[in-house]
Amino acid sequence: MSLSELTRNAFQSGITARKWIGLCKLFISKNLTHSGAHSVETDISNSVLVLFRDYPGDPALQAYLKQAIEDGVLSLPTFLTTFLAAAQSPDLRHTATLDMLCRVVLDHHYASGMPAIGSLVSYGEPTSRLLNTIQNAMALLRTAYTLPESHLHQLTASAAELLILLLSCVTDVSQISTAQAMMHFVDTNALLQIPRLTAGARHVLESFAFSLSLLLDDAKVAREAQMMHTLQLAFGKGETILGSSSETDIVTCTLLLNHLIFNRASEFGSGDGPHAVAMLVALLRWSSWAPATFYSQIIISAMTCLAQSVGPAGPTRASSIWKAFTIGRLPHLLAMFQKSAQSEGIAEADWHTALQFSLPAILHRTDLLERIDSVGQTRSSDAASEKSVMPHSFASEFLYQMLHVGLVEQAVAATINPNLPNDFHPRVASEAQEALLDLPGYFEAKLSPDASPEDIEVLLYRAWRDPCCHAAFAEVVVKRFTSSTKNVDTENLSLVCKMLCKHEMALDMLSLHAKITDLVAHALAFVEDYDCETVGDPQTAVTHVGDVVLFVEATIARFNLATHAFRVGDRQLSAEFLRTAGLGHRQDAFKDEDLSAINSWTKALFDPGSEGIEDTILRATHPKVLLRIAPALFSHAINQCVEQKMDKEVLTNGISYFLGPLLNWTLAGVIKFLLSEIQRRGYKAPVHLEVLKTLLTSPSCPPAVVSLSAPSTLRTFPDPIPQYSQRGLGTFDPKPIRQAARQALGLPAEDSQTALTMGSSNTHWHDQARQLIKNALGAARSGRAVALDTDRCLLLCPPTQFLTTLFYELCLAATMEMEAPRRIATFVLTTPRPPRSPPLLPIFLHLVLPSLVASADGLTASEQTLRVEFLVLVISSALTAAVHLEWAMLTTCGEERYVLGQSVTSMARRLAGDLKRRGHGPTASMILQRLTAMQPFVANFPTFAAEV
């Protein structure tokens, strides 16, 4: 049990606030004696705040918080920060709830008789942390003016009063960065635009804005001087303009790490070890960091991503994946990197020493560690066997893994944590030791064909919670997968595929450590080569093949691998047959082989005199043929039923075969056909509708099939159904179909408050891409981990439109500060794209940049100078990063290929020629002049020297 569960149970049981706090104290004394005070206070605060989502404005929950603060178990500053952070969630945007929470803070502050510093804000609170709290308070006030007014709850007055008190704690803004000052200045001005803002709040905000403006006026001169200094460096040695130019570059590192997670199943993702390491080597060369700095930046950035992913109510799925990556995968990547990075002229022993030198400081980042350790893993179905196991400290677990993979020596680990052998024992490894097995041998034994589904589920749950064993798990699964496909061992392969299909955590563990596209390729080769005629029991064999097909379909959809090229050695395989299943159902479109199969299967399934599915028909039909013809079988049978040439009972009996394990793996294409036909007929298709409902609501329909079909199902049957569609449906109720789809996608049960709407017709896809870019810039400005899912942006708009939007926002942001926009641009342009995806660097240099240069000619002199400055930074940085990536691919992976679409040298040559041809324009001339004056840049790209 956790504090969150204790609080929920107490509240739902009607236990008073005084008795609840007594239970909390007892729980803390028994279970959380080793946790820090701040961590425990945060747990208590969040355990109550999360309940307001389901019980908005409940006075009993307010009484819980008051009792906790009065009893001293929860300090007012801790509650204030957790409340303001939680208030950013849409789930808490309820007038009564937010006003109640504000009043808890304000009432206890006034009752204390203390000034705001000491009551609301701890003594010695760093200015940067205080300003983050103020930023959240400003967001709360903005939210207050968007919510409905209430006579009982004066939220706007309470939020304004709270903000005024917090602003009174700001005594000196001179120490904050210019970027922070600009961000707070923009937020303050946004609030001052609200017409109904109270006079008191307006006065205090105007004073705060004036203080910030003084700081920004001073910084403006400094920033312009810094720009000139940067350009002077470019004319001289110019190192800083080419690379990271910073010893603390959280922007680039978190973008790279997020890319490894977003694309973990494909090339250049976490599971693709050699290519992931090549990206790390390219980053090292581009940044020119010393080894100790490099390690510090990568590990601290991973910890930042993990800490940021922990939700107010505890671990999220994202935080679980980040923990699995940071502890389970990152040390292995760093070990591989350490061997590859020797080509930088630094011996492996020196890299080893640098890591051990930097690790103590990394593992004493209490600001991150407290956040990571603030909430333990929640209990699940295995709770009974977990009673005595408390969550481990992240630092101990990470240090153990670094020791285990050989990155840290025992003596060094002992200096960082002398009690490590007592603090942490990886659970699965301990169980393997007790069984006298190593980890791979333990997983081999536990994942035997004789293991029950329940035993496998328990094993996977325990393994998921122990990232130190994930690499061994992945090793065993990959080995079994590849050997089973090679030896045509359908039973073992079926077992692995069912496990990966049924349990997301198993596929997540695997995707972080193995290249999923390789496994899909082996599975496709297995299906392609499967010989139905040589098996002993075709019924069982076809069922096993179906498990493999379902794995391939589900994995391609989940990781968006449809455009990837699958290879086993020199052999190229295609998954096109899965995509096209269900698109063609007219019998005249099939070849003779398929027509023969259709006739045989129609007789076996829908003939009243049939004795069922004989072994001979299974031996004669290849699985790919069966996938192709299944929609046609349904089409023919339904048409016969509509024309009253077939009894409905015969149709139902035939369909029942498809709900058994022998044929249910073919249903994704069948459901695709049914949805298409229902829409084509304007919903006037009663038999199609009933068949669709039978399939989707049947417990025998594979969950993978329902999940694959769910998005199309919800688009076909939106809630509410349009009136013209409702007329076609007649008395048919689509709600069970929608509910099955929602459940498959993990959406809440359908009701009036959670109905899935199709969105406004005025919503533009490219606006969503613009918002993703703005989110990345906002995160960079606030010092948080930065993520930008480029693949998603390119799904929302074409490459040229995306790059144009990106550079519009980046140029706008660069007027305040250029480093973060430059780093984001470099990441987007030089991160390798998936196969068959447009390469962005050549598109930018040859299609988008000319328009940016031309538009800059019409700017004022000062604006033009800024635009030139930024474009020079981006061009030099991106081309330099690209050439380092090409080099890293060659030295690390032994691959001489152009992963960015074209040779970097040829791109640079064409760019130099383009700039010279446009040299009559002032902007092109200035860009070319400054690039040719940068000696390190010209050393990498001599073609620019020739253009002088």
GUSE-336840 format. One record per residue (C-alpha): z, y, x. Coordinates in steps of 0.2 Angstrom, whole numbers, plus 5000, padded with zeros to 4 digits. Example, Ala and Ser with C-alpha at 12.3 -4.5 7.8 and 13.67 -1.06 7.14 Angstrom:
// residues 2
503949785062/503649955068/
END
This chain:
// residues 948
500050005000/499750185005/500550345001/499050384990/499250224980/501150254979/500850424971/499550364959/500650224953/502150334951/501250464942/500350344930/502050254927/502850424922/504050424936/504950594939/504550714954/506350684961/506150494960/504450504967/504950594982/506350474985/505050334985/503950434997/505450455009/505850265008/503950225011/503850345026/505450275034/504850095033/502950115037/502550285045/503950305058/502650315072/501550445063/501650625067/502550745055/500950845051/499950685048/501350625035/501350795027/499450795025/499550625017/500850675004/499850835000/498150744998/498950594988/499350724974/497850834976/496650694974/497450654957/496950824950/495150764950/495550644936/497050744928/496550924929/497851054926/499250924924/500951004926/501750844931/500750844947/501151024950/503050964949/502650834962/502050964974/503451084971/504750944973/503950894990/503951074996/505751104990/506350944998/505650985015/504450835015/502950945014/502851115023/502051265014/500751295028/500151115028/500051115009/499051285010/497751225022/497551055013/497451134996/496151265002/495051135010/495151024995/494751164984/492951164992/492651004982/491651024965/492950894958/494351024959/493351164952/494451184936/495251344932/496951274927/497051164942/496651294955/497851424947/499251294947/498951254965/498951444969/500551474960/501351334969/500951424986/501351594980/503051554971/503751464986/503251604997/504051734987/505551624984/505751605003/505951795006/505051775022/503451875028/501751785026/501851745045/503251605045/503051565027/501151535023/500651535041/501551445056/502151555070/500951545084/499451495074/497851525084/496751665077/495251545075/496251425065/496951565054/495251635051/494651465045/496051455032/495551635027/493651575026/494251445014/495251565004/493751685002/492751534996/494151504983/494051684977/492151664975/492351504965/493651584954/492451714948/491151584944/492351484933/492751514914/494151634911/495851584904/497251684896/498451554902/497851544920/497351704929/496451614943/495551774950/497251864952/498151724960/496651684972/496551874977/498451884979/498351734991/496951805001/497851975003/499351885010/498351785022/497351935028/498952025032/499351885045/497751945055/498352055069/497052045082/495152005079/494652055097/494851875104/493551785092/491751755096/490351875090/489651725080/491351705071/491551885068/489751895061/490051745049/491751825043/490851995041/489551915030/490751825019/491851975017/490352085012/489851944999/491551964991/491452154991/489852134980/490852064966/491052204953/492652134945/493552124962/495352184960/495752354968/497052274980/495852144986/494452264988/495552384999/496152245011/494352165012/493652335017/494952355030/494552185037/492652215036/492952375046/493852285060/492552165061/491152295061/491952385076/491952215086/490152185081/489652355087/490452325104/489652155104/487852225100/487752315116/488452155125/487252045116/485752145121/486352155139/486551965139/484751945132/484152045147/485151945159/484451785152/482751845155/483151905172/483751725176/482051665169/481251775182/482451715195/483051535196/483051525177/484051365175/485051415160/483451455149/482851285151/484251175146/485851175137/486551325147/488351285141/489751165146/490151145128/488651105117/489351025102/487751075092/486550965103/487650825105/488150805086/486350825081/485950675093/487350565087/486950605069/485150555073/485750385080/486750355064/485450415052/484150305060/485250165066/484150025059/482550085067/481750135084/482750265093/484350225082/486050165087/485449985086/483950015098/485050015114/483650045127/482850195117/484550265112/485050265131/483350345136/483850495124/485550505132/484750515150/483450645144/484950745137/485850735154/484350795163/483950935151/485750995150/486050985169/487850935166/488950855179/489450675174/491250715169/490550855157/489250745150/490550605145/491750735138/490350815127/489750655120/491450575117/492150735110/490650765099/490750585092/492650615088/492150775080/490950685068/492250555064/493550685061/492450785050/491950635040/493650595034/493850655016/495350735008/495850574999/495650465015/494250365023/492550375016/491050255019/490450385031/492050395041/492050205042/490350195049/490750335061/492350245067/491250085069/490050185079/491250275090/492450135094/491249985092/489550045098/489750205109/490650125123/489249995124/487950125125/488850225138/488950065149/487050045147/486850225151/487950215166/486750085174/485150185169/485850355175/485950295193/484150365195/484950535194/485450515212/487250475208/487950305211/488650195197/490350205205/490350395204/489850395186/491350265184/492550385192/491850535182/492250445166/493950395171/494350575177/493750655160/494550525148/496350575149/495850755143/494750685129/496050575122/497350715121/496250815109/497650815096/496750925084/495450785082/496650645084/497750705071/496350715058/495650545063/497350465062/497950565047/497450435034/497550245038/496250125031/496450095012/496949915007/495749804997/495549624991/496349565007/497949675005/499049525003/498749465021/498749645028/500549685023/501249685041/499749765049/499849955051/498250055055/498050075074/498050245084/496250285087/496550335105/497350165108/495850075100/494550175109/495450155126/495549965123/493649955120/493250065135/494349945145/493449795137/491649845141/492149885159/492050075158/493850105163/494950005174/496649935170/497650045181/496750205174/497150145156/498950115161/499050295167/498350365150/499350245139/500650135148/501050045132/499250005128/499649815128/500949835115/500149975105/498549885101/497949705099/496249685091/496549565076/494949465076/495049435095/496849375093/496349255080/494949195091/496249165105/497349065094/495948955090/495548935109/493849025106/492949175112/492349305099/490549235098/491249055096/492449115083/491049195073/489949045075/491348935068/491749045054/489949075048/489548895047/488548825032/490148745026/491048905024/491348965006/490749135000/492649184998/493049135016/491549235022/491949385012/493749385019/493049365037/491849515035/493249625028/494349585043/492949615055/492349775047/494149845050/494049795068/492649885077/493049795094/492249635087/490649715080/489649685095/490049495095/489749485077/488049565079/487649445094/487949295084/486949355069/485449405079/485549235089/485649135073/484349235064/483049225078/483349035081/483248995063/481549075061/480948995077/481548825072/481148845053/482948815049/482848875031/484648835027/485448935041/484249075039/484649075020/486449085023/486349235035/485149325023/486249305008/487749365018/486749525024/486149555006/487749534998/488949625010/488449805015/489749805028/488949655037/487249745038/488149905043/488949815058/487349735062/486249895061/487449985074/487149855087/485449775084/483749825080/483549785062/481649805062/481549655074/482549545062/481449605047/479949555058/480549385061/480949365043/479149415038/478449295051/479549155044/478849195026/477049205033/477149035042/478148945029/477248775025/477748715008/476948555010/478048485024/479748515017/480748365010/481548454995/480348594989/481548664975/482948694988/481748755001/480948884990/482648944984/483048975003/481449065006/481849174991/483449225000/482449285015/481249385004/482649464995/483449515012/481749585018/481449685002/483249755001/483349805020/481649895020/482149995005/483950035011/483450095028/481750165023/480750055034/479150045023/478050145036/478650045051/477649925061/478449755062/478049645078/478549485085/477849485103/476049535102/475949485083/475949625070/476649585053/476449685037/477649705022/476249765011/476249615000/478049664994/477549844990/475949794980/476849654970/476849714952/475449844954/474049724949/474249604934/472449584927/471849414930/470049474934/470749554949/471349394957/470449284969/470049104965/471549034974/472749144964/471849114948/472148924950/473948954954/474149064938/473448934927/474548804934/476148904933/475748964915/475548784910/477248744919/478248884912/477448934895/476748774888/477848694874/477348524881/477848564899/479148454908/479648604919/479248644937/478648494947/478748474965/476948464967/476648644960/477948714972/477148624987/475448694982/475948874980/476348984995/477849104992/476749254995/475549194981/477049164970/477549354973/475849414969/475549314953/477349324945/476949494936/475249424930/476249274922/477349384913/475849494907/474949344900/476449274891/476949434884/475149474878/475149294870/476749334861/476149504855/474549424848/475649284840/474849154850/476449104858/478149084850/479549194856/480649044859/479348984871/479249154880/481149154882/481148974889/479849024901/480749184907/482349084909/481548994924/481449164932/483349194930/483749044941/483849044960/482148954961/481149104955/482349254953/481849324970/480049364963/480849484950/480649654959/478749654956/478949584938/480149734934/478949854943/477549794932/478649804916/479149984919/477450034923/476749954907/478150024896/477650204902/475850164900/476050114882/477150274878/478650164876/477850074861/478049904869/479449814860/479149644869/479049724886/480649814882/481649664877/481049564892/481549704904/483249714895/483449524897/483049524916/484049684921/485649634911/485649454915/487049404928/485749294936/484649434941/484949454960/485949624963/484649664977/483249664963/484249774951/484649894966/482849904971/482249934953/483650054948/482850224953/481250184944/482250124929/483250284928/481650384929/480850284915/482450294904/483250464908/484750524898/484450604886/482850514882/481450644878/481050654859/479250594861/479850444871/481250404858/479950394845/479050254854/480650164858/481150154839/482750064837/482849994855/484350054864/484050084883/485850114887/486249934893/484749954905/485250114911/487050054914/486449904924/485450024935/486850144937/488050004942/486849944955/486750114963/488650134962/488650274950/490050304937/489850224920/488750324908/489650454897/489350634891/490150704907/489250604920/487550584912/486150584925/485050734922/483350754929/483650924936/482851094932/480951104931/481151264942/481851164957/480651154972/480751014984/480551134999/482151234993/483151074996/482451065014/482851245017/484651215011/484851075023/484251195037/485551325031/486851195031/486551145049/486551325054/488151355045/488951205053/488451275070/489151445067/490851375062/490951255077/490851095066/489750945069/487950985065/486750865056/484950885051/484050735043/482250785048/481550625040/482350685023/481650855025/479850785028/480050685012/480350845003/478950955010/477450935022/477650955041/476851125043/477851195028/479451115035/479251195052/478751365044/480351365034/481351305049/480751445060/480951575047/482851525045/483051505064/482251675068/483351755055/484951675063/484351715080/484551905077/486451875078/486551735091/485151625099/485951475107/486251375091/484551405083/483751365100/484651195101/484251155083/482451195086/482351085102/483150945093/481950945079/480450965090/480850835103/481750695094/480550545093/479850515076/479650345067/477950265067/476650335056/477650495054/476950665060/477450715078/478250885076/478050965093/476150965094/476051025076/477251165080/476451225096/474651215090/474751255071/476451345067/476751445083/475051545082/475551605065/477251655071/476451745086/475251835074/476551895062/477651955076/476252085081/476652175065/478552195069/479452345075/479752355094/481552295094/481152155081/479652105091/480752095107/481951985098/480551865091/479751855109/481451815116/481851675104/480051595105/480151595124/481851505123/481151375111/479551345120/480351325137/481751225131/480751105120/479351075133/480751045146/481650925135/480050835131/479550805149/481350735152/481150615138/479450555144/480250525161/481750445154/480650325144/479750275160/481350255171/482550175158/481350075147/479850055158/478750125144/477350245148/476950305131/476950475122/478350455109/478050645104/476250615098/475350675114/475650695132/476850845136/475750895150/474250905138/475251005125/475751125138/473951145145/473351185128/474751305124/474351405140/472551415135/472951465117/474151605123/472851675135/471451675122/472651775111/473151885125/472452035117/473952035105/475552105112/476651955107/475551825115/475351925131/477251945132/477651765129/476351705142/476951835154/478751775153/478451595153/477351615169/478851705177/480051565175/479951465191/480751305186/479651305170/478151325180/478651195192/478651075178/477051145170/475951215184/474551245171/475551405167/475351465185/473551455183/473451565168/474251715176/
END
